[in-house]
């Protein structure tokens, strides 16, 4: 396997750069992302570090973790260049506290991120142009094979680990993810995190007790804080149903003690509700509200129109967010890509 330079060019990553970083990002050492084709990445986001280090369809996970390509990605952290990293959009590199990063670097996987099925019950314009739903066919069969192969590996894995489910589709709408969660082992060394749109959580969470019992973090993507904005941006979603989902999540948090996070993708049609989404987070006892700039995933024909970052109205709303962050004095509100 060789470095795919065209891929880095596509993401606008200069592989000849030297960021001269003293801090060592742990992600290429302790994180593994697996996508729906079985490609594996040494980071939590493919667009942050886009070089594949192996493929689960033709390799075993233990061999992928020992691969020369994984070591090559790690070497760019060791020497401080970060030459393979997308420093324009990586939330960690953009964080003002990144240089304060300390801690032991481990070479065992502590974070396994699954993006093995893009089935979803919504068709949000920022994510996809049409509904994607696999319950048969080749994509579904491959997803099931990957899920079973991952679960077989998890049964043998002995180190502490957090398994992150979702990010490409919805875990509770996906037949592949539901199969994975129903079959996943209950192990003392494994915890889980879920990213969902929240609409089917109330209906399905009781079917995966092993996951909920060992859930460390639950994130819900909600790009509107009013019925009008939510139903415009989360196509197929109903405001009343997401509020029911948030109430159920808050109840399960009280029962099991996991972290509860609201994710909000800031764009032209919702920047005016950043205050309201923070209010919603406080109302449902969230631990954090995460505000991020919308990214171009190639699904929006008018993506350039979303560039409101120099708009005076947006700047005023962002100033209100900053003021609220100062007033709280904690990390309840996170928005590193907005503050760049």
Secondary structure, 3 states (H helix, E strand, C coil): CCCCHHHHHHCCCCCCCCCCCCCCCCHHHHEEEEECCCEEECCCCCCCCCCEEEECCCCCHHHHHCCHHHHHHHHHHHCCCCCCCCCCCCHHHHCCCHHHCCCCCCCCCCEEEEECCCCCCCCCCCCCCCCCCCCCHHHHHHHHHHHHHHHHHHHHCCCCEEEEECCCCCCCCCHHHHHHHHHCCCCCCEEEEEEECCCCHHHHHHHCHHHHHCEEEEEEECCCCCHHHHHHHCCCCCHHHHHHHHHHHHHHHHHHCCEEEEEEEECCCCHHHHHHHHHHHHHCCCCEEEEEECCCCCCCCCHHHHCCCCCHHHHHHHHHHHHHHHHHCCCCEECHHHHC
